[in-house]
Amino acid sequence: MGGNIVEKQEDRFLRLLLHKLEVLSLQMEKMKLAEYVQLLENLPRLLWINFITGVVRGVGMAVGFTLLGAILLYLLGRMVDLPLIGSFIAEIVRIVQFQLGVST
């Protein structure tokens, strides 16, 4: 009788452990842990992916800063009537237009 209770507790414990193991296995599949470990083990591919990511991030920042700078220069160029800053900004706008090949 006492052994039967212990066996039931062990059986319940094993079912609970199996359920937890299945949940953990599904979570690891969702995280794609195997693919991540495989990527970490392949150093040339990891370096290549990081290089491409860095290049794309750098180009994106360069384009973004260029657009923001152009917008800022345009807005400041509209405010050319500022006494000291106006002529400086106008000169910068002329230089940028010259570099872009835009005739004024």
For each residue, the residues with C-beta under 8 A, 3 or more apart:
1: 4 5
2: 5 6
3: 6 7
4: 1 7 8
5: 1 2 8 9
6: 2 3 9 10
7: 3 4 10 11
8: 4 5 11 12
9: 5 6 12 13
10: 6 7 13 14
11: 7 8 14 15
12: 8 9 15 16
13: 9 10 16 17
14: 10 11 17 18
15: 11 12 18 19
16: 12 13 19 20
17: 13 14 20 21
18: 14 15 21 22
19: 15 16 22 23
20: 16 17 23 24
21: 17 18 24 25
22: 18 19 25 26
23: 19 20 26 27
24: 20 21 27 28
25: 21 22 28 29
26: 22 23 29 30
27: 23 24 30 31
28: 24 25 31 33 34
29: 25 26 32 33 34
30: 26 27
31: 27 28 36
32: 29 35 36
33: 28 29 36 37
34: 28 29 37 38
35: 32 38 39
36: 31 32 33 39 40
37: 33 34 40 41
38: 34 35 41 42
39: 35 36 42 45 46 49
40: 36 37 46
41: 37 38
42: 38 39 45 46
43: 46 47
44: 47 48
45: 39 42 48 49
46: 39 40 42 43 49 50
47: 43 44 50 51
48: 44 45 51 52
49: 39 45 46 52 53
50: 46 47 53 54
51: 47 48 54 55
52: 48 49 55 56
53: 49 50 56 57
54: 50 51 57 58
55: 51 52 58 59
56: 52 53 59 60
57: 53 54 60 61
58: 54 55 61 62
59: 55 56 62 63
60: 56 57 63 64
61: 57 58 64 65
62: 58 59 65 66
63: 59 60 66 67
64: 60 61 67 68
65: 61 62 68 69
66: 62 63 69 70
67: 63 64 70 71
68: 64 65 71 72
69: 65 66 72 73
70: 66 67 73 74 96
71: 67 68 74 75
72: 68 69 75 76
73: 69 70 76 77 89 92 93 96
74: 70 71 77 78 93
75: 71 72 78 79
76: 72 73 79 85 89
77: 73 74 80 89 90 93
78: 74 75
79: 75 76 82 86 89
80: 77 86 87 89 90
81: 86
82: 79 85 86 89
83: 86
84: 87 88
85: 76 82 88 89
86: 79 80 81 82 83 89 90
87: 80 84 90 91
88: 84 85 91 92
89: 73 76 77 79 80 82 85 86 92 93
90: 77 80 86 87 93 94
91: 87 88 94 95
92: 73 88 89 95 96
93: 73 74 77 89 90 96 97
94: 90 91 97 98 104
95: 91 92 98 99
96: 70 73 92 93 99 100
97: 93 94 100 102 103 104
98: 94 95 101 102
99: 95 96
100: 96 97
101: 98
102: 97 98
103: 97
104: 94 97
